[in-house]
Amino acid sequence: MKSLIFLLIAVPALAQQAAAPAAPQSGKPEEAKPAAKSEAAAPSPSPAAEQNITGNVDIGYRWVSGPGGNFNAYRSVVNLGEGPKLFGLDFTILDPKRRLFDRLDIRGNNWGGDPYNTARLDARKERVYNFSFDYRNIAFFNFLPSYANPGDGPLLPGQSPASLPVFLNQRSFDTRRRLIDTELDLRPGTRVIPYLAYAHNSGRGTGITDFVSTSNEYPVGTRMRDKTDVFRGGVRIELNRFHVTLEQGGTTFKDDQELFNAQRNSGNRSTTLLGQQLFLTNLNQAYGIRGDSIYSKVLVTANPVDRVDLYGQFLYSQPRTDTSYAQIDSGNFVLLNTLRFFNGQQDLLAAEAKQPHTSGSFGAEVRLTRRLRVIESWVTDRYHNASSALLSEQLFFAASPADLTRAFSATGLVFNYNQQQVDALFDVTSKVTLRGGYRYVWGDAKVRASSLAASFGQPADFENGEMRRHVGLAGLNLRPVQKLNVNLDYEASSGDRTYFRTSLQDYHRARARARYQLRDDLSFGAVFTVLDNQNPAPTVNYAFRSRDASLSVNWNPRGGKRFGLLGEYSRATVASDIDYPLPSALNVRERSLYRENAHTASALMDIGLPAVSGVTPRISLGGSFFVSSGSGPMRYYQPLGRFSLPLGKHVEWNSEWRWYGLSEPFFLYEGFRTHHFMTGLRLSM
């Protein structure tokens, strides 16, 4: 190796000496001139050939053992398959002649059947254009048997999952979502920058959902598909102290879902009602939503004087949707208000809605003195939803002709939200900064009352809600020494009105962060957060508390050449206590208690092995685990080991082993375990 390095250095030097001008062959020899000597010793002014393509690609193969246990739980949590894979791709292409582009960046990850694939392309040409293209493909599978399962519960000794009343996830999904985001900026770096952009978001798949009928629910199959397209364009104006963005855009949206059933389905009710068994034999239900919207947006930032920064944004849109719904079902159903049973139903519905939507924000930062800054912000969001629907319904009774009912309804939603906040930051010294502030949140909403409103003594036409929240803010930043940084943030609120039972009302929230750089190669971090929320209303009686404390270490002696360590540990607790009305008897209240105590840790140790023939292999050992106790105890382990071996200047062999293991003491049938083996090559250039 040393001989090769010597040759790489010596050959160009010898070539330069050979190319030096020769001394005159006749006449008196001239004296050597210092300038000539310097020219002979200087390197060639011709630049080395530019490497136009740099980057790497990771390709390989993954083997999966099993998995053992519940395969649906494995797919819901991990869902990695085996086969040839493109694990990663990252290339940069430079064009020295700058014809179509100056620089082109191409990246991609996890291609070959994995549930999350990405691809990105960025191209730019100085002062001509910037173009970006981003693609994401997500496979979402969720089929945990214990979720949305009215028959689940802890297994008794000797009890099998098949003995449970219902062994089925009634809210399961097997879907795939694709996202595309593109943007083209023209004349970047100039004062006026026009731009165009397009985004696409679509999904489709199958699953299981509930068909709800009076006194029973029936899990049935479903098909889903949706698509949203966003088109936008505008111009950015960049001046020395002023920036403005003017944007016009539009969206188109559609959402379709079908429910189907073609066999006898007894639903979740295992007992009879008035001496008869309720069941579903056939169902075809479908709804389709079509919508569009045009919006306008203005964004302004300004620095009128050195000590003042201003910003503001305004957005107006008016979405519109049309909905169609059709349902045909047969079986044995009941009308509780008349205590009559019927064996068929047909519904047709058409509806439309419009929602003018206005939102805006304004903010300012004023540096009153060298040590004092004041930041003011205000946000508002307002929309009004006006809708109408026409329903045609037929019920088929066994002993009488079909009854036909028609209903026309108009509903409305009015929503107003506002937030005002002011913060003051004062540098007591160069090492201490104090922050104090105040936030006021208020709003109101009005919606048409539900059929349950009268059960709670509320008006039958509309329900009104208000929100009022006063929040005090405080903070402290300490830098006692150069290598230590500590941040403390605290906020407390006294709210008297809120929209939802579990919303923040009377709460305290605090967060502490610290980072200590002991040496250039060794640092420590710590984070602590706590949230305590109360809603003492007699009909709610809600108490919630969460705590999270974590420690981390990063150690890379000598830049990680021979050894590196990254580790983190966190301890979290959650406690929730709330009253709720019993669905079968709304005047009866029950108590919901939830507790969780969790430990999470992850670590990765990287070791450089002794060099063999000039090659330094590396191994990495570590993994992560999650252990919790309380209302839903769980154990999840994921150890791993890696080995990498350079095979040449541009080739590296990588291998990895991972083990995934999940177990739940209350739901033993939901556990799984599997080994993953991966091997492949990293090719670089």
Order of alpha helices (4+ residues) and beta strands (2+ residues): alpha-alpha-beta-alpha-beta-beta-beta-beta-beta-beta-beta-beta-beta-beta-beta-beta-beta-beta-beta-beta-beta-beta-beta-beta-beta-beta-beta-beta-beta-beta-beta
